Each structure stands twice: as structure tokens, then as C-alpha cells.
């Protein structure tokens, strides 16, 4: 009898132990760690940086997953616009810090390098900061989603509009790294396809202070359009210095192929007025974007509204959390999570409705804006007027089986 009781107690203990292990495993499967990898102090810090980290934190809070038993941690890092530093941080995060997901990563050179690390580690990469369309073409990955914008969208929305308006000769001022090369390549294709001609171009180092020699070459080319294939501080410096050279007053037009709200603030409406450009988010677009931007601004020390990169961090994570909830756990298999994200239509207050396509490209509407005149602006950040809307299914990188390996399967 004593042996039977002992056996029964042992069996009960084993069942309880198994239940405890299962319970612990369930809790582990609802533990997520996110790394916001950005330029925290350089030329892209204002359009991404600390604001992207805040956007990620707001997405965590708004997801509602913590109230449903999930533990979600957030860390941030500074890649300093250097691919080797970006990949070192990414490997440290996956191998030591047990990060599941990396977000943001402005700078296409860093993004392409991090893209490879995330695939190797079977993590999740939600890009909103880098523009290169190669992330969903030649370098597409089952572990990556490309939110917000890409060089294809910028080239087709802004470039095509300018060519059709009569800007049929172009000279490119291009940042000498992956982003600049991709943007010039994609815009050149649009210009030539629409009957235009590229008469020349010059490459400049990243984070350049003096654009005088480059602008003199652009001015001497007599091209109707000077295409600025750069971003952040490089864009603001080139536009300011172009004004000093009287380039626009001389009859040439600047094409800001990638322009952010923070850039317009830095340039000033007096100089930036009349610039046409494309974005996928603007804080004053509708009631939902205004409501989010108000909350965001209240938590930013400089009270700036979010840029489209920061908005993309928020929206991308909101969709990611929907996929995690649908899976019920197991956030550590990146390819499985991304696959789930592709089955759920995107719908968030900042970008509206869209979808994650098979190559990882997220489609949503894009908007052609024009910078207001100083007399038209009604407030500190009232900079844009809407010129037109490009539907998501027309704005972004088309599915191309010849370039993206994912589509060949």
C-alpha cells in the first residue's frame, strides 16, 4: 500500500513538474525583445534616431499585448551610419541580448548589411528608415518587411511628375553610398522611360558640409532639373547652398527626391517654398494622424511631430504585434512571424489600409506634396500642401520574379 501511495505521489509530482515546465515555456514564448537600430546623433538623427525609439515604445504601449500576458522589452543602438558597426550591434543583440526584432535602420548601406544578419539569425527586420528598393528585390529576405517608402516610389512619384511637367533634362547630385546609387538608378529609369534625358551627375561623400563644387557642376550642366539623390543634413545643406548660388532664380529647378518634415524646418519656408516631393505620412493629413502626432510631440523634448520614418516604426510594430497575437506565442521564429504578417492586411491610423506583399514590400498610399509659402503657413510645423495621391498598388516596387529570390519558389 505504501509503495502504491509513493508511486501515486511521484506520478502527481511528475505531472505538476511537467505542467510547470509547460507554463514556463508558454511564458517564454510570450516574451519579446525589440531593438531600435538608428542614427542617434548624426545627419539622420532628427528624422529617425530618438524619435524612432519613442515611436517603438508607443507601439508597444498601444498594442495591448502587455495586458494579455506578453512581456515586451525595448533597447536602442546607434549604428553611426557605418555598416560594420550596424552588423556588430545586430549580432550582439541576437547572440547575447536575445533580441527578436530590429526596427528602423536609416542608411541603406547599413540596412542591407543588417538584412543579411537578421536572415542568418532568423530574426525579424521591420525596415522603415532605409530607402533602397533592393531590400525587396535582389536582397529580398523571408525575414524582412520594408515599410514606409523606397527608391522606386520616390523616383516614380516625384520624378515622373517633374518630367511630365516639362523637366526633361536632369543632372544628379548623389550621396556616394547604396541609397544614393539606388535612388539615382531608379529615377534615371523613370526619366528616360518618360522621354527625358540625364545629362550628367556628380557623387558627394556622406555628410558633406561644402557643396559648392558639386553645385557649380550642376549649374554648368544647364539641366532643367537638379535631382538631389541624398537625404537629411545633405539635402538641407545642398538646398541652402543652391539658394546662395542663385540656382533656382537662374531658371533651374531642384528635385528633392527625398525630403522630410525636419528638413523643411532646417531649411526654412523662405528657401524651401515650392519644392515638390513625395512622402507617405504627414502629421496634418487627417484626424488620426493629428491625434497620434499630438501624443508623440508631447513626449518629444523638441515637440517636433513625427517624420514618416518614425511613423513607419510605429505602424510596422503595430502590424507585427497583430501577427504575434494571431500566432498565440512563439515570437522567436522570425520567418514564421513574417509569413504571418503577410497573411494579415495592414490597417493602422497612420498609413491606412495596405498589405505586405510576398517580397516583403508593404503597399500603402503615397502623397505628392508641395512646400508652402511662408504666407500660407499657419503654424510652426504647417509646411505641406497636398498636390495628389498615388494609390498603394501603383506607388511601390512591383513584384519582380527576375530579381527577388523569394518569388522564384
Beta strands, then each sheet from edge to edge (+ up, - down):
strand 1: 31-38
strand 2: 71-78
strand 3: 101-104
strand 4: 124-127
strand 5: 144-146
strand 6: 169-175
strand 7: 197-204
strand 8: 225-229
strand 9: 253-256
strand 10: 276-279
strand 11: 346-348
strand 12: 352-356
strand 13: 362-363
strand 14: 366-371
strand 15: 384-390
sheet 1: 2+ 1+ 3+ 4+ 5+
sheet 2: 7+ 6+ 8+ 9+
sheet 3: 10+ 14- 15+
sheet 4: 11+ 12- 13+
end
